[in-house]
Structure formats: C-alpha cells, structure tokens
C-alpha cells in the first residue's frame, strides 16, 4: 500500500471546503454482510483445495503449457483472496477505532490465511525445481508470460524452508506480526493528547507541529511527548518483540543482515541500496544541515527545536485551497505532461475512489491501495486545504495511475517493488510543483513554495534514510539483548542529530518520537524506498527537462510494466543506471540546487 513518507499527519478540522469526497467500497463488496463475501470465501477455499489436490507433488512432471495453465489458475484464486483482504483493510483504515471493523478485518485475515495455506506448496515446489528442469519448461511459448514472476520467485530460493515450516510460519502470521501490527494501530488510534482543553488524536496533535504560532507548536510537542512517554513501555515491547521475531525468522532463512529480506523483496541489489544510503548520508551537510541553518535565520532563532522543523516561514500565508481547485491543479499538471496520464487519473475524481474526509478514527497520512486488477485502486488522504495537501494528492494519484496502468499485467505481475512504486507518485508531485511554481509571479511566494518543496524533499530523502539508519542500528542492537526505551530513544536522537544537523537543539522529550512511525512496525526497512524513488525521479526528471526524445511514451511504458521488469530494464531506455553511484549523486544535486536558489534569495 504505497503512501506518502511517514512524516505528515492528519487532523480532525474542516478543510478549505466541506465537500470532501469519501470512498464507496461497493465495487469490492456492497457491505460486510454481503452474501458475496461468504460466497467468495467458499469458492476460494474449494478452488484452493482442488488446486492442491491436482498439483501438489506433480509440478516437476508438468509440461510448460500445463504449468502456464496452473499458474493462471493460481492467479485467479489469489486475486479472489486479494479482493477480500483489500475490502477488510480499507474498511479498517477508514475507522480503525471501530471494534466491529477490527473484528471483521481479523476474521477475514484468518480465513484467507487458512485458505491460502492450501496454495503455499505451489511457490515452494516451483522453487525446488532445478535450473535445467525449469529451463526446459520455459521453452514453451505459453510460459513466457510468467518468466518474470518465476524469476522473482527464484530470488528467494536460497532462503526457503521446508514445506512444514513454511506452512507453520504462514498460519502463525495472524497471531504473530499481524497481531502486533493491529495492536499498534489500535493503540495509536485510541490515544488522546490533551491540548488547550481538547482531547486530540495523535494525528491531530502532530498537525499542530506545523502551526504558525511557536507557542502552540511547543505546547503540542510537549503534550505529544508526554502521551508517548506514558505509553513508551508498550511501544518498546512491540518493537522489541517484532525485531526479535524478525531475527529468528531471518536466521532460519539465512538472511545475512536484518535488511536483506527487504532488498530481495524490492528486487534491488544490496550494493545499490548501500550506494543510495552512503550517497545521501554523505550529503546530509550540504542538504539538511545547510537548509535548516537557513530556516533558523529566517525564523530569527539561534537554534531550532524539533517542533520548529515543519514551522511555516514568516511570510508563508498558505492560502486554503478548496478540493475542487486542488483537483484541477493536479489534473492540469498531469495533462500538460501527457493527456493520457490525465485521462487515467480523472476517474478517481468522477467516481468514489478517494477518501479525503477528516474524521476521528481514520488512518493518518495517506496511501494508495491497488486492491485487484479486476477492480481499481482506492486513495486515502486527509485533506486540510494546504499546498502540502495538494502535493499529497498529486503523490497518491500518481500511485493510483501507476496501479491502473500496471493492472493490465494481471494480479501476479501488476505489483511493483517498493523501490519503483514511488516513481509515479514522486513524478506526479514534481509535475504539480513545477506547474504551481511556474504560475506564481510573486517573488516572496515563490521563495515560500521553493522552501516547502525542499522541506518535502528532505522529508522524503534525508529523513527516510535517517529512519533507515535508525532501523539498522535498532535491529542490530536488538540481536544482543532487549532494548530499554531509553536505549531506543538514544539511537533515535543520534540519527536525528546526524541527519538534521547543528541547527537543532534536540531535547530529551524528542527521544520518544520514534514510537508513532507505523512503517517501523508494519514494514521494517520499507522507508529507504521513498529516498530511492525521490532520487530516481530527480534523475528521471532531469532527463525529461533535457528533452529526451519520446520521454512521455517511454514513461507510460515504464508504468505499464508493473512488476514485469526490474529497475535496470526500466531505466535503460532513459540512459540511467541505479547501480552507478553518480546516479544517486544526480538525485541529491537537484535538492542542493534548490537550496542554492534559496540561499541566493537571501
């Protein structure tokens, strides 16, 4: 479920207009009581059992054409299960404090897990085929379509366990990682932060950290820190438990490092991720350190506190932007680049595929959920009417367009690795930002817009790599012993000082702010994908600005490829190579260039 970087929050307050859209999940199922849900569960269970009976233990003897037919049947069952889980996930995200929705989500998850256990043999048995046997099967034309999917499976071959162990881990997921994730979600959603006589959700309180009034920011930061501190033992226990759980599984699967499995899942080489991390970390001084020194000067402060990081600039009178205007601005930017891109995006607004309404209990931040190719994606965001929210809309709409275009690959090949999943979203943001900046004639306003863009890019590149380094240090330290809350807090503060620089004076109250980042719980080591995507798009956009022939057509082809191609194949038509450290330097240079412009403005 790709989304925006884990650094923005939502609040329950009116946006610029009250006609914000809410989604209708009826294209998946009419209601949780719909007979179609039970019918699909029963049909999927029967099909999965029949599939297991027909194919378990026989894949080595299947001819290539027969194996292609089996994979297609497997895909149909998986898509039916995917529809069920998507519906339950989206209902829960819309109001995660509702016990009934939590119960429904858990029930569907448990039943789908039990059904899919009958399919587990298939990928395990495929991976036990030796290379010569698989090569003979791949000679069949009917199997050519599935070659990328089979190649992706083989990446995990060295880490595969026995069938019994794989089935045990699969079935225990609902009482393991998934259960701890649900506890985290429900705890965060249920917390209330007392502030000025109100009991705010965590998301609403975090939104106050971007308030124009520094006293409001300071009070909100203190109140949030107090609430997190009161619950830090629980958050530390969840984090310690999941890190140990991951270590146990990684050891059994023979992954060399805590982040190795994520890299394999992203279909990206360890050395490519290392080059990204090293390039961005080396750029901390010329990016974040330099920018925040400028910001401290603009705010008239000797030192910034952590609650000043997202403070608006003194001349930033961010005009509220009605939803209808936001829609037009994003669609116009998309259309100026490619009419086809805008045409693919428009149905999200014409149909109830977006939930932008602000309400208690709703998931914070934003995401795009692809659901299944036989339906369509859904977007969740929390729209406050700010320029930043327009950028979030452009970001999530990029994901949605990508998911629609990739849907033609089918359920098994539509999903894009996280490192490439951010391409369309960040590119959509860049298109929208450039269009808004070009339309602005007021020099002061242009500086504000440029500064806001730099802050977003720092959040996406510098901050996410800092989060990644935090996770690395935490998981490595957890291999020695359980970590006390203060130990986790010190790791957090260390990476904040390193990444954000000497312009900040970090107090000990900030040591608990790691606790609300959901990516650490749901998807360990996910966060570097944001930096990967942003730097990739910076390089890609540079090629576009250089007038690369046929760029728009090649770009749409990249999106249509979904998960059928890897980053080297997708970037080759543009003359780019992510394995080259200069590629990442080119990405950070774009941010540095924007900061150069801000320094020149004074």
PyMOL commands that set and color helices and strands:
alter all, ss='L'
color gray80, all
select helices_A, chain A and resi 25-27+35-55+59-61+64-94+99-116+120-128+131-138+141-155+157-159+163-175+177-190+202-210+214-230+232-253+260-265+270-282+285-299+306-308+323-337+339-350+387-409+411-414+418-421+423-439+443-460+462-478+485-500+508-516+518-522+528-545+551-560+567-572+581-601
alter helices_A, ss='H'
color red, helices_A
select strands_A, chain A and resi 192-195+198-201+354-355+367-369+378-380
alter strands_A, ss='S'
color yellow, strands_A
deselect
rebuild
show_as cartoon
